[in-house]
């Protein structure tokens, strides 16, 4: 039986606005674990965006995973464009002779780690009774990364596959039964597709009886690289093409397909009538003209890969236009609507309706496709048009101030606790965060087919920016709002079904204050496949309890917890907490969430992870009331040659008094008392804060397992380097001061403190310290080499933007 591996994941929160603090919650856990759940809060997982709400809460960990159904990447390494290191010694000799002409490979001790075959990704069935092993290769060859791509409207498209470019893949699927005692049954290999296929977008049907996935085979014929949709019977493992016709291909530029019911999928297909791509004219039809007829100043952020001319518009339409089709497992096909640039499809919980979003002309040459005119329509699941929900105009004028949003209806979704009710938010400040108004956002709700003259119902009014809702039932929902400039975040308790019940604030705190984070409510899966807040009850107790899953940030590091929280009184009972001494443990998800109604505390079952500095992450199922623990994974150490590396969370202080932390890694068996100081690589990324106290808070745990990816600085441990990973470099702007008003001063001061600490410990040679970072970390690196050459002998600035005249209206997270 193959071993499986579950990496860390974390949930990033955003409002789908221009704010870097924006909260967005179509969450899933992958590439290594996914519980087939559209989890919308930290601690919850999904395989496809089915019908869950989108709350915004504090971030959870597990940081090495990407969505299993991601259209961009299903393998973090490949998705980031890193290639496999493999070459002969003769080739290496040639490269040594002509340095800079050919690609070079790293030394064997690094190559062995980077090219080690990866362990499978993991996905639980909807009923939690089966687990998929999604098998992968290591990194893609350079030939795949070098494939042509079209850069259009802010996205990059592989025209040969009609998908986003550089999309990684799985190579096979294995199915394991999860036995009652927590062990895994023998593997059942999904079979039937050709050898050498590349598999993407693996999704479970709601009843867990079938899988849908895309298949592509690389051949010389241009058409053969396009994706076809396949289905597999979970019981037998037999796979077959979904469409009987070999001429129907998947269009995966935006959305791809979704299960409408247990036997029907709605699929974005390439229109059969589509011909060859448009040809670029030798002579333009006329001059490029940009005008501002409104005579208003519009400040626009710097976007990449925008449309440049009419030819680009035609090319974007060519690749992005889909024909929606309903297809049953028996092969019956029915078209839905006409070809258009469809961007999302979402069936209602009762499987009667579809929310279908699309974008249309006029396009823009100054903003990406996410701001193009957007239309949302309501259809029935048998392919009949019901009504238009909205048609939003081109949004070129969204102010650059953080928390500014698009005018009109936004965040349109199905209520997870109702058969077919939609809800959305509308701004009351013209989308401009600089305007002072009250309320700032209003949340509305409405049935899919309202009665004639029936107006949308106002659900709640907010003075900060709307950040999502966690639904439970008519008596309970949690509404989230936040404001980036002040770092304020609030959680409201509302009763959606009672107009007499007044909303009340449950939590009101600073998003920067990780020590005060109460955790996020855990969700349970409903029979309809949606996810709602799990309510618990205790014997002879009339209280209404939620499960709050938190990171447990403390001055000693993160100590994750699970609290039983009385929503009415605010009292808490800690029913689970991570080990504090040797291990780092975390609650990943509910495993007893398929039942209707309130859950009894004695029926609670959770999936947890456990790891240490030297022991790989393993996963367990823990059951109440006896707290029985069943280990379900037994992963081998992914890089045994570094199994005894040394890890320590260190603390030190900047000269202005700000407390700093970093993780110091040393090679196996290194003893600073007996050996000379090592060359050292400092790898970091600055962070902006509004207070020194928040900047000095400890984030992370000293007991986490050191994950090493193909771009990790920790690879240099194999070359006997010391690694100072993630030293905090806070850029603080208190009060009315912006963080970057004293950027260079604080940057250099933080770096000086870090260098002084590793030199004081005797682990780093003062003349052999390098600095590196990615993106904003690359900008940091360039500035440190320019302003603090006494600290570093060299630097690695990866994918940075250094010319700030190109971003005149904002600097990182500063307006």
C-alpha positions in Angstrom: 0.0 0.0 0.0 1.4 3.4 -1.0 2.2 5.8 1.8 0.4 9.1 1.7 1.4 12.5 2.8 -0.5 15.4 4.1 1.2 18.8 4.1 0.4 21.9 6.0 -2.2 24.2 4.6 -3.6 27.5 5.6 -6.6 29.6 4.8 -6.1 33.1 3.4 -8.9 35.5 3.9 -10.0 38.2 1.5 -12.9 40.2 0.4 -12.1 39.8 -3.3 -11.3 43.5 -3.3 -8.1 45.4 -4.1 -7.1 45.3 -0.4 -4.2 43.0 0.5 -6.2 42.5 3.8 -9.3 41.5 1.9 -10.9 38.3 3.0 -11.9 35.6 0.6 -13.0 32.1 1.6 -13.4 29.5 -1.1 -11.2 27.3 1.0 -9.9 23.9 0.5 -7.0 21.8 1.8 -4.6 20.5 -0.7 -2.4 19.4 -2.6 -2.3 16.9 0.2 -5.6 16.7 1.9 -9.1 17.6 1.0 -12.3 16.6 2.7 -14.5 17.3 -0.3 -15.9 20.3 1.5 -16.5 23.9 0.5 -15.1 25.1 3.8 -15.3 28.9 4.1 -13.6 29.4 7.4 -10.2 28.2 8.7 -10.2 24.6 9.6 -12.5 23.5 6.9 -11.9 21.9 3.5 -13.6 21.6 0.1 -13.0 20.0 -3.3 -15.3 22.3 -5.3 -17.3 25.4 -4.5 -20.6 23.7 -3.9 -23.0 25.8 -1.8 -21.2 27.1 1.3 -21.0 30.5 2.7 -17.9 32.6 2.7 -17.0 33.9 6.1 -13.8 35.7 6.9 -11.9 34.8 10.1 -8.3 34.6 11.2 -5.8 32.5 9.2 -5.1 28.9 10.1 -1.9 27.1 9.3 -1.1 24.2 7.0 0.8 26.3 4.5 2.1 24.0 1.8 -1.2 23.2 0.0 -3.1 24.4 -3.0 -6.7 23.7 -3.9 -7.3 20.2 -5.3 -9.6 21.8 -7.9 -7.4 24.8 -8.6 -7.5 25.8 -12.2 -4.0 27.2 -11.8 -2.1 24.5 -10.0 -2.6 21.3 -8.1 1.1 21.0 -7.1 2.6 24.0 -5.4 6.0 23.5 -7.0 4.9 22.9 -10.5 2.3 25.7 -10.3 5.1 28.1 -9.4 7.0 27.2 -12.4 9.9 25.1 -11.1 11.4 22.4 -13.2 12.9 19.0 -12.4 16.6 18.9 -11.9 18.1 16.1 -14.0 21.1 16.0 -16.2 24.2 13.9 -17.0 27.6 14.5 -15.7 28.7 15.2 -19.2 26.1 17.9 -19.5 27.3 19.4 -16.2 30.9 19.5 -17.6 29.6 21.4 -20.6 27.8 23.8 -18.5 30.8 24.4 -16.4 32.7 25.3 -19.5 30.1 27.8 -20.7 28.6 29.2 -17.5 25.4 31.1 -18.2 24.6 29.6 -21.6 22.9 26.4 -20.4 20.7 25.6 -17.4 22.6 24.2 -14.5 21.6 21.6 -12.0 22.3 21.8 -8.2 24.8 19.5 -6.5 23.6 16.0 -5.8 22.8 16.5 -2.1 20.2 19.2 -3.1 19.0 17.5 -6.2 18.2 14.3 -4.3 15.8 16.3 -2.1 14.2 18.3 -4.9 13.7 15.4 -7.3 12.6 12.8 -4.7 9.2 11.3 -5.9 6.4 13.1 -4.0 3.9 11.2 -2.0 0.3 11.2 -3.0 -2.2 14.0 -2.2 -5.2 13.0 -0.1 -8.9 13.6 -0.5 -11.7 12.3 1.8 -15.1 11.3 0.4 -18.2 13.3 1.3 -19.2 10.6 3.8 -15.7 10.3 5.2 -15.6 6.6 4.5 -13.0 6.6 1.6 -9.8 8.4 0.8 -8.3 9.1 -2.5 -4.6 8.9 -3.1 -3.8 11.4 -5.9 -0.5 10.4 -7.3 2.0 12.9 -8.6 5.4 13.2 -10.3 8.1 15.5 -8.9 8.7 18.7 -10.9 7.8 19.3 -14.6 10.5 19.3 -17.3 11.7 22.6 -18.7 10.0 21.8 -21.9 6.6 22.1 -20.2 7.5 25.4 -18.5 8.7 26.7 -21.9 5.3 26.1 -23.6 3.9 29.3 -25.3 1.3 31.2 -23.3 -1.1 34.0 -24.1 -1.0 36.8 -21.6 -4.5 38.3 -21.8 -6.7 40.4 -19.4 -4.5 39.6 -16.4 -4.4 35.8 -16.9 -2.0 33.5 -18.7 -3.5 30.9 -21.0 -2.0 27.7 -22.5 -3.7 27.8 -25.9 -2.8 24.1 -26.7 -4.7 22.9 -23.7 -7.2 25.8 -23.4 -6.4 26.1 -19.7 -4.4 28.4 -17.5 -0.7 28.0 -18.3 1.8 25.9 -16.3 -1.0 23.8 -14.8 0.4 20.8 -12.9 -1.3 17.4 -12.7 -1.8 14.0 -11.1 -0.7 10.8 -12.7 -3.1 8.4 -11.1 -5.8 7.9 -8.6 -6.0 5.2 -5.8 -9.0 4.6 -3.6 -8.8 3.4 0.0 -11.6 2.4 2.4 -11.3 4.0 5.8 -12.1 1.2 8.1 -14.0 1.6 11.4 -10.8 1.1 13.4 -9.1 3.9 11.6 -6.9 1.8 9.4 -6.9 1.9 5.6 -8.1 -0.9 3.4 -6.1 -2.1 0.3 -5.7 0.3 -2.6 -8.1 0.2 -5.5 -6.5 1.8 -8.6 -8.8 3.8 -10.8 -8.2 2.3 -14.3 -9.4 2.7 -17.8 -7.6 5.8 -19.0 -4.5 5.7 -21.3 -0.9 5.5 -19.9 0.8 8.8 -19.4 -2.3 10.8 -18.8 -2.3 14.1 -16.9 -5.2 14.3 -14.5 -6.8 17.5 -13.0 -9.9 18.8 -11.2 -10.7 15.6 -9.3 -14.2 16.0 -7.6 -16.5 13.7 -5.8 -20.2 13.5 -6.5 -22.3 14.5 -3.6 -23.2 10.9 -2.7 -19.6 9.8 -3.0 -20.4 7.2 -5.6 -18.5 8.8 -8.5 -15.5 10.9 -9.3 -15.2 13.4 -12.1 -11.8 14.5 -13.4 -10.2 15.8 -16.5 -7.7 13.9 -18.6 -5.1 15.0 -21.2 -2.5 13.2 -23.2 0.5 14.9 -24.7 1.0 14.1 -28.3 2.1 15.9 -31.4 -1.4 16.6 -32.6 -2.5 20.0 -31.5 -6.0 18.8 -30.5 -4.8 15.9 -28.3 -3.6 18.2 -25.5 -7.0 19.5 -24.8 -8.8 18.3 -21.7 -11.6 15.7 -21.7 -13.9 15.0 -18.8 -13.9 11.5 -17.4 -15.9 9.8 -14.6 -15.1 6.8 -12.4 -17.2 4.5 -10.4 -15.8 4.6 -6.9 -17.0 1.0 -6.1 -15.3 -0.6 -9.0 -12.6 1.9 -9.9 -13.5 1.8 -13.6 -13.2 5.1 -15.4 -14.5 6.2 -18.8 -15.1 9.3 -20.8 -18.1 11.3 -19.8 -19.0 12.4 -23.3 -19.7 9.8 -26.0 -18.4 12.2 -28.7 -14.6 12.5 -28.9 -14.9 16.1 -30.2 -16.1 17.6 -26.9 -13.3 19.2 -24.9 -13.2 21.0 -21.6 -12.6 24.8 -21.4 -10.8 25.4 -18.1 -9.7 29.0 -18.5 -12.2 30.0 -15.8 -14.6 27.5 -14.2 -14.6 23.9 -15.5 -17.5 21.7 -14.3 -19.7 21.1 -11.2 -21.9 18.3 -10.1 -25.5 19.5 -10.3 -26.8 16.3 -8.7 -25.5 12.8 -8.2 -25.7 11.9 -11.8 -25.4 15.1 -13.8 -22.6 17.6 -14.3 -22.7 21.1 -15.8 -19.6 21.5 -18.0 -17.8 24.4 -19.7 -16.9 23.1 -23.1 -15.1 24.5 -26.1 -17.8 25.5 -28.6 -18.0 22.9 -31.4 -18.3 25.7 -33.9 -15.0 27.4 -32.9 -12.5 27.6 -35.7 -8.8 28.6 -35.7 -7.5 31.4 -33.5 -7.7 34.9 -34.9 -4.7 36.1 -36.8 -2.9 39.2 -35.7 -3.4 41.9 -38.4 -0.2 43.2 -40.0 -1.5 46.7 -39.8 -3.7 48.0 -36.9 -7.1 49.2 -37.8 -6.4 52.6 -36.2 -4.6 54.4 -33.4 -4.9 53.5 -29.8 -7.0 56.1 -28.1 -7.6 56.5 -24.3 -9.8 59.3 -23.1 -11.3 60.5 -19.9 -14.5 62.1 -20.9 -15.7 62.4 -17.4 -12.7 64.7 -16.6 -12.2 62.9 -13.3 -8.9 61.7 -12.0 -8.8 57.9 -11.8 -5.8 56.4 -10.1 -5.3 52.8 -11.2 -3.0 50.2 -9.7 -0.3 48.6 -11.8 -1.6 45.3 -13.3 0.2 42.9 -15.5 -0.7 41.0 -18.7 -3.5 43.4 -19.7 -5.3 43.5 -23.1 -3.4 45.8 -25.5 -5.5 46.1 -28.6 -8.5 44.7 -30.5 -6.6 41.6 -31.5 -6.0 40.8 -27.8 -9.7 41.2 -27.2 -10.6 38.8 -30.0 -8.0 36.3 -28.8 -9.3 36.5 -25.2 -12.8 35.8 -26.5 -11.5 32.9 -28.5 -10.0 31.1 -25.6 -12.3 32.1 -22.8 -15.7 31.5 -24.5 -17.5 28.3 -23.4 -20.6 26.5 -24.3 -22.3 25.2 -21.1 -23.7 21.7 -21.3 -25.6 19.5 -18.9 -24.4 15.9 -19.3 -25.7 12.9 -17.4 -23.7 9.8 -16.5 -25.6 7.9 -19.2 -24.2 10.3 -21.8 -27.2 12.5 -22.4 -26.1 16.0 -23.4 -28.1 19.3 -23.3 -26.9 22.8 -24.1 -27.5 25.6 -21.6 -27.7 29.1 -23.1 -25.4 30.4 -25.8 -21.6 30.6 -25.9 -20.2 33.2 -23.6 -17.2 33.9 -21.3 -18.6 32.0 -18.3 -16.6 32.5 -15.1 -18.5 30.5 -12.4 -21.4 28.0 -12.0 -23.0 27.3 -8.7 -26.0 24.9 -8.1 -28.5 25.7 -5.4 -28.6 23.4 -2.3 -31.9 21.9 -3.5 -30.4 21.2 -6.9 -33.2 23.2 -8.7 -31.3 26.3 -9.8 -28.0 27.5 -11.1 -26.3 30.8 -10.5 -24.2 31.4 -13.7 -21.8 34.3 -13.9 -20.2 35.6 -17.1 -18.2 38.6 -18.3 -18.7 40.5 -21.5 -17.7 43.5 -23.6 -16.7 46.3 -23.5 -13.4 45.1 -22.2 -10.6 47.3 -20.8 -7.0 48.0 -21.6 -6.2 49.3 -18.0 -7.8 46.7 -15.7 -7.9 42.9 -15.7 -10.8 40.6 -16.5 -12.1 40.6 -12.9 -13.3 44.1 -13.4 -14.9 43.6 -16.9 -18.7 43.9 -17.1 -20.2 41.0 -15.2 -23.5 39.4 -15.5 -25.2 36.9 -13.1 -28.1 34.9 -14.3 -30.5 32.4 -12.7 -31.2 29.2 -14.6 -33.0 26.0 -13.6 -30.9 22.8 -13.5 -32.8 21.5 -16.5 -31.4 24.3 -18.6 -34.2 27.0 -18.6 -33.5 30.7 -18.1 -35.3 32.2 -15.1 -34.1 35.8 -14.6 -31.2 38.2 -14.6 -29.8 38.8 -11.1 -27.5 41.7 -12.2 -25.4 43.1 -15.0 -22.6 45.2 -13.6 -20.8 47.7 -15.8 -17.1 47.9 -16.5 -15.3 48.8 -13.2 -12.3 50.9 -14.2 -12.9 53.5 -11.5 -12.6 51.4 -8.3 -10.5 53.7 -6.0 -7.1 52.5 -5.0 -7.8 53.0 -1.3 -7.8 49.7 0.5 -11.3 48.3 1.2 -12.6 50.0 -1.9 -14.9 47.7 -3.9 -17.0 47.5 -7.0 -20.4 49.3 -7.0 -23.6 47.2 -7.2 -24.3 43.7 -6.1 -21.2 41.7 -5.1 -20.5 38.4 -3.4 -23.7 36.8 -4.7 -24.1 33.3 -3.2 -26.6 30.7 -2.1 -27.5 30.5 1.5 -26.0 27.2 2.8 -28.9 26.7 5.2 -31.8 27.2 2.7 -33.0 25.3 -0.3 -32.7 28.1 -2.8 -32.2 31.6 -1.3 -29.5 34.0 -2.5 -27.7 36.7 -0.6 -25.3 39.5 -1.5 -23.8 42.7 -0.4 -24.1 46.2 -1.8 -21.8 49.2 -1.0 -23.4 52.4 0.3 -20.2 54.5 -0.2 -19.9 54.3 -4.0 -17.2 51.7 -3.4 -14.9 54.4 -2.2 -13.3 53.6 1.2 -12.3 57.2 1.7 -15.9 58.3 2.0 -17.3 58.4 5.5 -20.8 56.9 5.5 -23.0 54.8 7.7 -23.9 52.1 6.9 -21.0 51.2 4.6 -22.4 47.9 3.4 -25.9 46.3 3.4 -26.5 42.6 3.1 -29.6 41.5 1.3 -31.3 38.2 0.8 -34.1 37.0 -1.5 -35.7 33.7 -2.8 -34.4 32.4 -6.1 -37.9 33.2 -7.6 -39.4 36.1 -5.6 -43.1 36.8 -5.8 -44.2 39.7 -8.1 -43.3 42.9 -6.3 -41.4 41.2 -3.6 -38.4 43.3 -2.6 -35.0 42.0 -1.3 -34.9 41.7 2.5 -32.3 43.6 4.4 -30.4 41.1 6.5 -27.8 43.3 8.2 -26.1 46.7 7.9 -22.4 47.2 8.5 -20.1 50.2 9.1 -17.0 48.3 8.1 -16.4 46.4 4.9 -18.4 43.2 4.5 -16.3 40.0 4.8 -18.7 37.1 4.5 -21.2 35.0 6.4 -21.1 31.6 8.2 -24.7 30.2 8.1 -26.2 27.9 10.6 -30.0 28.2 10.5 -32.8 30.7 11.0 -31.8 31.3 14.5 -28.0 31.8 14.0 -25.5 33.2 11.4 -22.2 34.9 11.9 -21.4 38.0 9.8 -17.9 39.3 9.4 -16.7 42.8 8.7 -13.3 44.5 8.8 -11.4 47.7 8.0 -7.8 47.5 6.9 -6.6 50.9 7.8 -7.4 50.4 11.5 -6.9 46.6 11.4 -10.3 46.3 13.1 -12.3 43.1 12.6 -15.8 42.4 14.0 -18.0 39.3 14.1 -21.8 39.8 14.5 -24.4 37.3 15.7 -27.7 37.6 13.7 -30.9 35.6 13.6 -31.8 35.5 9.9 -35.4 34.2 10.6 -36.3 36.7 13.3 -36.8 40.4 12.7 -37.3 40.9 16.4 -33.9 39.7 17.4 -31.3 42.5 17.5 -27.9 41.8 16.0 -25.1 41.8 18.5 -21.3 41.9 18.3 -19.6 38.7 19.3 -16.0 39.6 18.7 -14.4 43.1 18.2 -10.7 43.0 17.9 -7.5 44.0 16.0 -6.6 41.6 13.2 -3.0 42.1 14.1 -3.4 40.9 17.6 -3.0 37.2 17.1 -3.0 36.6 20.9 -6.6 37.6 21.1 -7.8 35.5 18.2 -10.8 33.4 19.6 -10.7 30.9 16.7 -13.1 30.1 13.9 -16.4 28.2 14.0 -16.2 24.7 12.6 -18.7 23.7 10.0 -20.6 20.5 9.4 -21.7 19.0 6.1 -25.4 18.9 5.3 -27.1 16.2 3.2 -27.3 18.8 0.4 -23.5 19.0 0.4 -23.4 22.5 1.9 -21.5 23.5 5.0 -23.1 25.2 8.0 -21.9 26.1 11.5 -21.9 22.9 13.7 -24.0 23.4 16.8 -23.4 21.0 19.7 -25.4 20.1 22.7 -24.5 18.5 26.0 -26.5 16.2 28.2 -29.1 18.0 30.4 -27.9 21.4 29.1 -30.0 23.8 27.2 -27.1 25.9 26.0 -26.2 26.4 22.3 -22.6 25.5 21.7 -20.2 26.1 18.8 -16.7 24.7 18.2 -14.1 27.3 17.9 -10.9 26.1 16.2 -7.9 28.4 16.9 -4.2 28.7 16.3 -3.6 29.5 19.9 -0.9 32.1 19.5 1.1 32.7 22.7 4.5 34.3 23.5 5.8 30.7 23.5 4.5 30.0 20.1 1.2 28.6 18.7 -0.7 26.1 20.8 -3.8 25.2 18.7 -7.0 24.5 20.6 -10.6 23.5 20.2 -13.1 25.3 22.5 -16.7 24.5 23.2 -18.2 28.0 23.1 -21.6 29.0 24.4 -22.9 31.5 21.8 -25.3 33.1 24.3 -23.2 33.5 27.4 -19.7 33.6 25.8 -18.4 31.0 28.2 -15.7 28.6 26.9 -14.6 25.1 27.7 -11.3 23.9 26.2 -12.0 20.3 25.0 -8.8 19.8 23.1 -5.4 21.4 23.0 -2.1 20.7 21.3 0.9 19.2 23.1 3.1 22.0 24.2 6.5 20.3 24.9 7.6 18.2 21.9 4.7 18.1 19.4 2.7 20.6 17.3 -0.9 19.3 16.8 -3.8 20.9 15.1 -7.5 20.2 14.4 -8.0 19.8 10.6 -11.7 19.2 10.2 -14.8 17.6 11.6 -15.2 13.9 10.6 -18.7 13.5 12.2 -20.4 16.2 10.2 -22.8 14.3 7.9 -25.8 14.3 10.3 -28.8 16.6 10.5 -29.5 18.9 13.4 -27.4 19.6 16.5 -24.6 17.2 17.3 -24.2 15.7 20.7 -20.8 16.2 22.2 -20.4 12.4 22.7 -20.7 12.0 18.9 -17.8 14.3 18.1 -15.1 13.0 15.8 -12.3 15.2 14.5 -9.3 14.9 12.2 -6.1 16.1 13.8 -2.5 16.4 12.7 0.7 15.8 14.8 4.3 16.6 14.1 7.5 17.6 15.7 10.8 19.2 14.7 12.1 15.8 13.5 8.9 13.8 12.9 6.9 14.1 9.7 3.2 15.2 10.0 0.9 12.3 10.7 -2.9 12.3 10.8 -5.3 10.9 13.4 -9.0 10.6 14.0 -10.1 11.3 17.6 -13.5 10.3 18.9 -15.5 11.4 21.9 -16.4 10.6 24.7 -13.4 8.4 25.4 -11.0 10.5 23.2 -9.9 7.4 21.4 -7.1 8.2 18.9 -6.6 6.3 15.7 -3.6 7.0 13.5 -4.5 6.9 9.9 -1.2 7.8 8.2 2.3 6.6 8.6 4.4 8.7 6.3 8.1 8.1 6.0 10.4 11.0 6.5 10.5 12.9 3.1 14.3 13.7 3.3 15.9 11.3 5.7 19.3 12.8 5.0 18.1 15.9 7.0 16.1 14.0 9.6 18.4 15.2 12.4 18.6 18.8 11.4 18.4 21.3 14.3 15.6 23.8 14.7 15.1 26.5 17.3 12.8 29.5 17.5 14.9 32.4 18.7 14.0 35.8 20.2 15.9 39.0 20.1 15.2 42.7 20.1 15.5 45.6 17.6 17.2 48.8 18.9 13.9 50.6 19.1 12.6 48.0 21.5 10.4 45.9 19.1 10.6 42.2 19.9 11.7 40.0 17.0 11.6 36.3 16.4 13.1 33.9 13.8 13.6 30.2 13.2 17.2 29.1 13.2 18.1 25.9 11.4 21.4 24.2 11.6 22.8 21.2 9.7 22.6 17.7 11.3 25.4 17.1 13.9 26.7 20.7 13.8 28.2 21.8 17.1 29.0 25.6 17.3 31.2 25.0 20.3 33.5 22.6 18.4 33.1 23.8 14.8 33.7 27.1 13.0 30.8 29.5 12.2 28.9 28.5 9.0 27.9 30.5 6.0 24.3 31.7 6.6 21.3 32.5 4.5 18.7 34.9 5.9 15.4 34.4 4.1 12.5 36.7 5.0 9.5 38.8 4.0 8.7 42.2 5.7 5.3 42.8 7.4 3.4 46.0 8.0 1.9 46.8 11.4 0.0 49.6 13.1 1.5 48.9 16.6 4.8 47.8 18.0 3.1 45.4 20.4 1.4 43.5 17.5 4.7 43.5 15.5 6.4 41.8 18.5 3.9 39.0 18.9 5.2 35.5 18.2 3.8 33.7 15.2 4.4 30.0 14.4 5.5 27.1 16.6 9.0 25.8 17.5 7.7 22.3 17.2 6.5 22.4 13.6 8.0 20.0 11.1 10.4 21.8 8.7 8.8 21.3 5.3 11.4 21.7 2.5 10.0 22.4 -1.0 11.9 22.9 -4.3 12.4 26.6 -3.6 12.9 26.4 0.1 15.9 28.1 1.6 16.2 25.0 3.9 17.7 23.1 0.9 21.0 24.8 1.8 21.1 22.8 5.0 22.3 20.0 2.8 25.3 22.2 1.9 26.1 22.8 5.5 24.6 26.3 5.7 22.9 27.9 8.7 19.5 29.2 7.8 17.7 32.0 9.5 14.2 31.5 8.3 11.5 34.1 8.6 13.1 36.6 10.8 10.4 39.2 11.6 11.0 42.4 9.8 8.2 44.6 11.0 7.6 48.0 9.3 5.5 49.8 11.9 3.4 52.9 11.3 1.6 53.9 14.4 -1.3 56.4 14.5 -1.4 58.5 11.4 2.0 57.5 10.3 2.2 55.0 7.4 4.4 52.0 7.8 6.7 52.8 4.9 7.3 56.4 6.0 10.4 54.9 7.7 10.8 51.8 5.6 14.6 51.8 5.1 15.4 52.7 8.7 13.2 49.9 10.1 14.3 47.4 7.5 18.0 47.9 8.2 17.4 48.0 12.0 15.6 44.6 11.8 18.3 43.1 9.7 21.1 44.3 12.0 19.4 42.7 15.0 19.0 39.4 13.1 22.7 39.4 12.0 24.0 40.4 15.4 22.0 37.5 17.0 23.3 34.7 14.7 26.9 36.1 15.0 26.6 36.3 18.8 25.5 32.7 18.9 28.6 31.7 16.9 26.7 29.9 14.2 27.2 32.4 11.3 30.4 33.7 9.9 30.0 37.6 9.8 31.6 37.8 6.3 29.5 34.9 4.9 25.9 36.0 5.4 23.5 36.2 2.5 20.0 37.6 2.4 17.1 36.6 0.2 13.4 36.9 -0.4 10.6 36.5 -2.9 8.4 39.4 -4.2 8.3 42.0 -1.5 11.1 40.0 0.1 13.1 40.6 -3.1 12.5 44.3 -2.8 13.7 43.9 0.8 16.8 42.2 -0.4 17.7 44.9 -3.0 17.2 47.6 -0.3 19.4 45.8 2.2 22.2 45.3 -0.3 22.0 49.0 -1.1 21.6 50.4 2.4 23.3 47.8 4.6 26.2 46.4 2.6 28.1 45.9 5.9 25.7 43.1 6.8 25.5 40.9 3.7 28.0 39.6 1.2 25.4 38.8 -1.4 21.6 38.4 -1.9 18.9 36.5 -3.8 16.1 38.7 -5.0 13.4 36.5 -6.6 10.6 37.9 -8.6 10.7 41.4 -7.2 9.4 44.8 -8.4 12.0 47.5 -7.7 10.8 50.5 -9.7 8.4 52.3 -7.3 7.7 54.9 -10.0 5.5 52.2 -11.5 3.3 52.1 -8.4 2.9 55.8 -7.7 -0.3 55.6 -5.8 0.6 52.8 -3.3 3.5 51.0 -1.8 2.9 47.4 -0.8 0.0 47.9 1.7 0.3 51.6 2.1 -2.1 54.0 0.3 
